[in-house]
Amino acid sequence: MDFLRFAEAHGLEITDLAVGRITRCRTSDHRSKKNGAYYFEYDFGWVQNWAVHDSPQIWITDKEVDQKELQLKLKKSRDKYNEERAKINQQAIKKAELILSRCRNDLSQYLASKGFHEMCFNMLFEDEKDPLLCVPMRINGQISGLQVISPDGAKRFVYGTNASYATFDIGGGELHIYTEGLATALSAQVVMSALKITSTIHCCFSAGNLKKVALKIGKGIVLADHDESKTGETVAKETGLPYFMPPVVGHDFNDYWLKNGTFTASMEIKRLIYKRR
């Protein structure tokens, strides 16, 4: 299999193949943003879809090559990648902290569209720019970056953010609940409050990271997105934990809660809790 077919099989959409440098690109499951990256150097390369892959997926040419030389190239590529990621992550942390220091607790048009009309959150207001909802991302309690959400729902990470194992956590109860997005996490918070059950809700920002966080903690329940690509369902199953996925394609738990109400949504959560036992 050639590199472009390998990349396509892993969900990357490469329109102009670059050689010898790490390049961002779009993915089939997130076409609106560059959620993938690749590196290509004729004999070998790697691809990574941030929403799915825990680490770069390695491609090696079918042609006969010097294996010792190839392994040296692979190591050099990995070392370069890790060095660059560490450097830009430190820059991302500083930028995230600066942005958060400039935020104020205020209403959000995005959250209102998700059913939270009176909820205040970290909001960044700048002249002649749309206000941005800012979600701090933490690993072991330490800032690792920031997700910003536009009023229309467009999401992006501050460049260089380390999203691996990063979460935005709500609550501190023994029951762990894993979600991809903030709106789903906040919907779960409403439902858990109605059930009067304490929990820790982990907003994991992507399906791939949800899997990593859930496997690390090893217990709880998953609220999966019903993606057309079936990414959410696949990841939920791979955690080995009880999960709920809305019946409508394209919906997440927030959509289900908005459509069916807190009582119906709470019954689904309750079913998962009993199943967990």
C-alpha positions in Angstrom: 0.0 0.0 0.0 1.4 3.4 -0.9 1.5 6.3 1.6 -1.5 8.2 0.3 -3.7 5.1 0.5 -2.4 4.4 3.9 -3.2 7.9 5.0 -6.7 7.7 3.5 -7.3 4.4 5.3 -6.5 6.2 8.6 -8.9 9.0 7.9 -6.5 11.7 6.6 -7.3 13.8 3.6 -4.0 14.9 1.9 -4.4 17.1 -1.1 -0.8 18.2 -1.6 1.8 15.7 -0.3 4.7 17.4 1.5 8.1 15.7 1.9 10.4 15.8 4.9 8.3 18.0 7.2 5.5 17.5 9.7 2.3 18.7 8.0 -1.2 19.3 9.3 -4.2 18.2 7.2 -8.0 17.6 7.3 -9.6 14.3 8.3 -12.6 12.6 7.0 -14.4 12.8 10.4 -13.5 16.5 11.0 -13.4 18.2 7.6 -13.9 21.7 9.0 -10.5 21.7 10.6 -7.0 20.3 10.3 -7.3 17.6 12.9 -4.6 15.3 11.4 -0.9 15.4 10.8 1.6 13.4 8.7 5.3 13.0 7.9 6.5 11.5 4.6 10.0 10.7 3.5 9.7 8.2 0.6 10.8 5.0 2.4 8.7 5.6 5.5 6.2 8.0 7.1 3.5 8.3 9.7 0.0 9.7 10.1 -2.1 10.7 13.1 -5.7 11.6 13.4 -5.9 13.4 16.7 -9.5 12.4 17.3 -8.7 8.7 17.0 -5.0 7.8 17.3 -3.1 7.7 20.6 0.2 7.9 18.7 1.5 8.2 15.1 0.6 5.3 12.8 3.8 4.1 11.0 4.0 3.4 7.3 6.9 1.6 5.6 7.4 1.2 1.9 6.9 -2.2 0.3 10.1 -1.8 -1.6 13.3 -3.5 -0.3 15.3 -1.1 1.8 18.2 -1.2 4.3 16.4 -2.0 7.5 19.1 -0.6 9.8 19.1 2.7 7.9 15.3 2.8 8.0 15.2 2.3 11.7 17.7 5.1 12.2 15.5 7.4 10.1 12.4 6.4 12.0 14.1 7.1 15.3 15.3 10.5 14.1 11.8 11.3 12.9 10.3 10.4 16.3 12.9 12.3 18.2 12.3 15.4 16.0 8.5 15.1 16.4 8.7 14.7 20.2 11.1 17.7 20.5 8.9 19.9 18.4 5.8 18.9 20.3 7.4 19.6 23.7 8.6 23.0 22.6 5.3 24.2 21.1 3.4 22.7 24.1 5.3 25.0 26.5 4.3 27.9 24.3 0.7 26.7 24.3 0.6 26.5 28.1 1.9 30.1 28.4 -0.7 31.3 25.9 -3.5 29.4 27.5 -2.7 30.9 30.9 -2.5 34.4 29.4 -5.9 34.0 27.7 -7.5 32.6 30.8 -6.2 35.6 32.8 -8.0 37.9 30.4 -11.3 36.0 30.6 -14.4 37.0 32.6 -17.2 34.8 33.8 -20.1 35.6 31.5 -22.9 34.3 29.4 -22.1 32.3 26.2 -24.1 32.3 22.9 -22.8 28.8 22.3 -23.9 27.5 25.6 -27.3 29.1 25.1 -27.7 27.2 21.9 -27.0 24.0 23.9 -29.7 24.7 26.4 -27.7 26.6 29.0 -29.1 30.1 28.7 -28.2 31.3 32.2 -24.8 29.5 32.6 -21.7 31.6 32.8 -18.3 30.4 31.7 -14.8 31.7 30.9 -15.4 34.2 28.1 -12.8 36.1 26.2 -14.0 39.5 24.8 -11.8 41.4 22.4 -12.6 44.4 20.2 -14.0 43.6 16.8 -13.9 39.8 17.4 -16.5 37.2 18.3 -16.5 36.4 22.0 -14.8 33.0 22.7 -15.7 30.4 25.3 -12.4 29.1 26.8 -12.2 25.6 28.2 -9.0 24.9 30.2 -7.4 21.6 29.5 -5.5 19.9 32.4 -3.4 16.8 32.9 -3.0 15.7 36.5 -4.3 19.1 37.5 -1.8 21.1 35.4 -2.7 23.3 32.4 -1.7 21.6 29.2 -3.6 23.9 26.8 -6.9 25.4 25.9 -10.0 24.7 23.8 -11.8 27.8 22.4 -15.3 27.7 21.1 -16.9 30.3 18.8 -20.5 31.4 19.1 -21.3 29.2 16.1 -19.8 26.1 17.8 -16.5 26.0 15.9 -13.9 24.5 18.1 -10.1 24.6 18.1 -7.2 24.1 20.4 -4.6 26.7 21.1 -1.8 25.7 18.8 0.6 23.3 20.5 -1.9 22.1 23.1 -1.1 18.7 24.5 -4.6 17.0 24.4 -3.4 13.5 25.3 -5.0 12.6 28.6 -6.2 16.2 29.0 -9.6 16.8 30.5 -11.9 19.4 31.9 -13.5 17.8 35.0 -16.7 18.6 36.7 -17.4 17.4 40.3 -15.5 15.0 42.4 -17.7 12.0 43.0 -16.7 8.3 42.8 -18.8 7.6 39.6 -16.7 8.5 36.5 -18.5 9.7 33.4 -16.6 10.2 30.1 -17.7 12.6 27.3 -16.1 14.0 24.2 -17.5 17.6 24.4 -18.3 20.3 26.9 -22.0 20.5 26.1 -22.4 16.8 26.8 -20.5 17.1 30.0 -22.7 19.9 31.2 -25.8 18.0 30.2 -24.6 15.0 32.2 -24.1 17.4 35.2 -27.7 18.5 35.0 -28.9 14.8 34.9 -26.6 13.7 37.7 -27.9 16.6 39.9 -31.5 15.5 39.2 -30.6 11.9 40.2 -28.8 13.3 43.3 -25.8 11.1 42.5 -22.3 12.6 42.9 -19.9 12.0 40.0 -16.8 13.2 38.3 -17.5 14.1 34.7 -14.5 14.1 32.3 -14.8 16.2 29.2 -12.1 14.6 27.1 -12.3 16.8 23.9 -12.1 13.9 21.4 -13.1 10.2 21.0 -9.5 9.0 21.0 -8.6 10.9 24.1 -11.8 9.7 25.8 -10.6 6.1 25.3 -7.2 6.9 26.8 -8.7 8.6 29.9 -11.3 5.9 30.4 -8.8 3.1 30.1 -6.4 4.8 32.5 -9.1 5.3 35.2 -10.7 1.9 34.4 -14.2 2.4 35.7 -17.3 4.4 35.1 -19.7 5.0 32.1 -19.4 6.5 28.6 -21.7 8.9 26.9 -20.8 8.3 23.2 -21.5 10.6 20.2 -23.4 8.9 17.4 -21.1 9.8 14.6 -21.8 8.8 11.0 -18.3 7.4 11.0 -19.1 5.3 14.1 -16.0 6.6 15.8 -17.8 7.4 19.0 -19.4 3.9 19.2 -16.2 2.1 18.3 -14.2 4.0 21.0 -17.0 3.4 23.6 -16.9 -0.3 23.0 -13.1 -0.3 23.2 -13.2 1.1 26.7 -15.1 -2.0 27.9 -17.4 0.2 29.9 -21.2 0.5 29.8 -22.1 3.3 27.3 -25.1 5.2 26.0 -25.3 6.5 22.4 -28.3 8.5 21.1 -30.3 6.7 18.5 -30.1 9.6 16.0 -27.0 9.8 13.7 -25.2 13.0 14.3 -26.5 13.5 17.9 -24.7 13.5 21.2 -26.0 13.3 24.7 -26.6 17.0 24.8 -28.9 16.7 21.7 -30.7 13.7 23.4 -31.2 15.7 26.6 -32.5 18.7 24.7 -34.9 16.6 22.7 -36.2 14.2 25.4 -35.8 16.1 28.7 -33.9 15.5 31.9 -36.2 12.7 33.2 -35.8 10.5 30.1 -32.0 11.2 29.9 -31.7 10.4 33.6 -33.3 7.0 33.0 -30.6 6.2 30.4 -27.9 7.2 32.9 -29.5 5.1 35.6 -29.6 2.1 33.3 -25.9 2.4 32.8 -25.2 2.7 36.5 -27.1 -0.5 37.2 -25.4 -2.2 34.3 -22.0 -1.1 35.7 -22.8 -3.1 38.9 
